[in-house]
Amino acid sequence: MKMTERAADYAESGIFKKIIRFSLVGASNTLIDFLMFTIFNEAFGAGYMGSQVIGYCTGIVNSFILNKKWTFDDKSRRKESAIKLIQFISVNLFTLGITLILMNLLVKKVNVNVYEAKIIITFIAQISNFLIYKLWIFNGGSYEKSKFN
């Protein structure tokens, strides 16, 4: 019984709590991203590359707000938040570039369906972004402090 209680306490605090929250935020980002991707790809004929940019960028706005306030409980002041926003945008522009390259590779070279490619690259982006957000952007000021909190 003690082991179960300890496991539950551990899951509600620390890194697992952040991972669960990040996953929920990521799910909402993904829904927004996929919705916008589909609308622009199918309804407006923007093509999968243009639709990827639009979908990804709409998810970024949701992601920054929810991750800052809820996932990482970041209470930075305005100036610090502006710096974190610049870091956040930089990370996401880099990730967007990687996702565009991977999507193009999967669709054109490997002949993967565009929506299957979107799912694959979204999963890869989620993992890398969590690590970068946790260690660089929303780390509470130091790497050492952020490792297990």
Secondary structure, 3 states (H helix, E strand, C coil): CHHHHHHHHHHHCHHHHHHHHHHHHHHHHHHHHHHHHHHHHHHCCCHHHHHHHHHHHHHHHHHHHHHHHHHCCCCCCHHHHHHHHHHHHHHHHHHHHHHHHHHHHHHHHCCCCHHHHHHHHHHHHHHHHHHHHHHHHCCCCCHHHHCCC
